[in-house]
Amino acid sequence: MDIQLKRGVVEICVLAAMLKGETYGYQLIKDIEPHIEISESTLYPILKRLETSGCLTVRSAEHNGRLRKYYSISYEGMEKIKEFLCNWDSIMKTYKFIKGEYEDAKR
Amino acid sequence: MKMRKDEFIKALKRALFRLKKTERDRYLAYYSELIDDKIESGMNEAEAIGEFASISNIKESIMSDALERGMIKPKHNPLTIILLILGSPLWLAFVLALFSLIIALYVVVWAVIISICAIELSFIAVCIGSVVFFIVNMASNSAFALLILGSGLICAAISVLIFVPIIKLIKHMVIYSFELCKSIWQKINIKGRELI
């Protein structure tokens, strides 16, 4: 998958994984991994970008005697998912057109 | 290669020396949290770290993102280099003083170790000497020879009693002094690379 496209899709996946409720880094990786390839080193910059753009909120809380960061989706994050789903319809139309043209050219 | 958590974090810290300190600390905290969470889910340290990509791959991924977000420390400009050269009489003297202090500390530590060994050896020497004295003077002055033998046996008893604690003490002193040396060297190494 194209890097830019994948990055955008992974960002939405990360936000979608927060729809069930507040979550943390390792849990996010476990939730997303079955659906799209993601590594620890790629997750952190995504979280950072989403935090900077206001799509999620972060809080630190004590867990078993240590600090753990918890991430929650914000209103902006929900809007971003909505926008992605709306855009995907037009992307699918484009995809069908490209595929159709390609199939015709092959014949 | 099986790594412990502290080894992995140290290696990552060294690999990310070009990152701004706040950003580097955030990454270290993030990886530390991930390892703790993996351990909590039933893995051991080596398994948790083994699941990560190699340090060089992690570094590559982090650095490319940091470059985009402007989180890499700027290279020193000529003014900084000039200031470093001009200020060298001050900071170089400080570094030399610090280095001398570390050397002095090591000399003291090893002097203590050698002194402890000398005490133990002197007890053993007294014990051997008293036995020899007893054999030589047993016939001519048996009472005094017995007194010397008795004191020699007391020294032997003391040397046996303090032998194991001394060995343990020396072992710990050697280990800690080397650990201290290693950590100082690593700190100097990181700081040195940060200045480049």
Interface residues (C-beta under 8 A of the other chain):
Chain A: Y24 G25 Y26 Q27 I29 S39 E40 S41 T42 Y44 P45 K48 N64 R66 L67 R68 K69
Chain B: Y27 A29 Y30 Y31 E33 L34 D36 D37 K38 E40 S41 F52 A53 N57 I58 S61 I62 D65 R69
